[in-house]
Amino acid sequence: QKVFRVIPQNDEQVEIINSFASNMQVDFWQPDSVTLIRPKMQVDFRVEADKSFEVEDLLKETGVEYRVLIDNLQAALDAQFDSKARTTRHSYEKYNNWETIAAWTADVAAQNPDLVSRSVIGETYEGRPMYLLKMGKSGPNKKAIFMDCGFHAREWISPAFCQWFVKEAVETYGKDTVMTTLLNSLDFYVLPVINIDGYVYTWTKDRMWRKTRSKNAGSHCIGTDPNRNFNAGWCTLGASKKPCDSTYCGPAPESEKETKALADFIREHLSTIKAYLTIHSYSQLLLFPYSYAYKLPSNYEELNSIAHAASKQLASLYNTKYTYGPGATTIYPAAGGSDDWAYDQGIKYAFTFELRDTGRYGFILPESQIKPTCEETVLAVKYIANYVLEHLY
C-alpha cells in the first residue's frame, strides 16, 4: 500500500481524482473526503497495493502533480514502534493499547488520590466503559476545562497526548508554578479515548480504521464518524449521508453512544465547563469555530489571538509551525464537529488541535515523536488554560 500526495491545479484535475476515487477503494487522509477537494489543495490518500501502480500511471498520464509520501505502508507501520521503551507495561513514550490505557486510568487515580479521580461517563457500542479522569485540587465551585482525545481511531498520537498531559499535571504539580496554579484554581476533565471500539479495532484488525464500530441499518458498512455526529449543522457541509463513507454523519445527531455520553456529560456540567479542547491529528493546526459554516464566531478576535499566542508557545520548543484559524476557512468545512457543538452550547473557548505531522508519516507517526509532540503541545494547552483562568465568565 502506498500513500500519495497530489496537488490538483484546476477543476479538471480535481475531476480526475474524483473519477479514480469512485472506481477504486481510496482512503483519503487529508482532506477526509473526496468531496472536499479543491484546486491547489494538498491531498493525501492511501491506495491498496494492487492498485498503486495503476494510480501512479494515471497521475503521470494526466499530468497531475504528485509525490509518494509513503512508499510501503506496512514498513512504515512496523517502523512506528521505534520507542526505546519496549515494555508490555504502560509507557508515556509508546503507543498503548486500550487495555493498558484502561488499567493506567485506574493506577494514575489510585497513585494521586488528592489530584486525580476516575469516573465512567457511559459505555461504547461494544460495551466498554468510557473512563473520564478529573484532575485538580478539591475546592469550592471550581470552573473546569474539558479535553478529549481519540475521536478518530487511527490518530494514535491523540490518546498519547491525553496520557502525557495527565502525567505532566501530576509530576509537575507543586514544582511548576503555572501547572500548580491551574490545578489549584481549575479542574481538568480528561477523556483519554472517546472512540474506544474503533481504537481497539486499529490494534487488532485494521490500523487505518477511523469511525466507531456501530452497525448501520440497511448497510453492510460499519461505523459513524463521531466527529460528524454532533448537533452542529449536522450532516450539511463536509459530512456524508452514506454509511460506507469515512465521514458518515450517522442516522441522527448523537446516534453514537460515545458522542451522546460526551454531550450528556458536557450538558450536565455546562455551568462549570469554560473551555473545550479536542485533540486530533495530523497537519499541525489549531482550529476554532466554525467548521460547519463559513461564519465567524462572535468572539473571533479573541479566539484568533489566543490561537496565535498558543501556536507561538508551541513553536518555542522545537520550532514546530502551526497554522491557526476558524475550521471551515483554515482547512475545509466539516459539519457536526464536537468543537462547534461545544461552542454553540455557550463554551466560549473551544479549540481543535491537529497534532504532528504535516504528512511525512501522517497517521503513523513514529513513537520516537511522542515525547517532542506532547511536550510542545502541553505548552499550548497550558497557555490556553491559563488564559481561560484569567478570563472566567
Secondary structure, DSSP 4 states (H G I P E B T S, - for coil): -EEEEE---SHHHHHHHHHHHHHS-EEEEESSSGGG--TT--EEEEE-HHHHHHHHHHHHHHT--EEEEES-HHHHHHHT---S---SS--TTS---HHHHHHHHHHHHHH-TTTEEEEEEEE-TT--EEEEEEES---TT-EEEEEEE-SSTT-THHHHHHHHHHHHHHHHTTTSHHHHHHHHHEEEEEES-S-HHHHHHHHHT-TT--S---B-TT-S-B---GGG-SSSSTTSTT-BS-TTSTTB--SSTT-SHHHHHHHHHHHHTTTTEEEEEEEEESS-EEEES-SSSSPPPTTHHHHHHHHHHHHHHHHHHH----EEEEHHHHT----S-HHHHHHHTT-SEEEEEEES-SSSSTT---GGGHHHHHHHHHHHHHHHHHHHHHT--
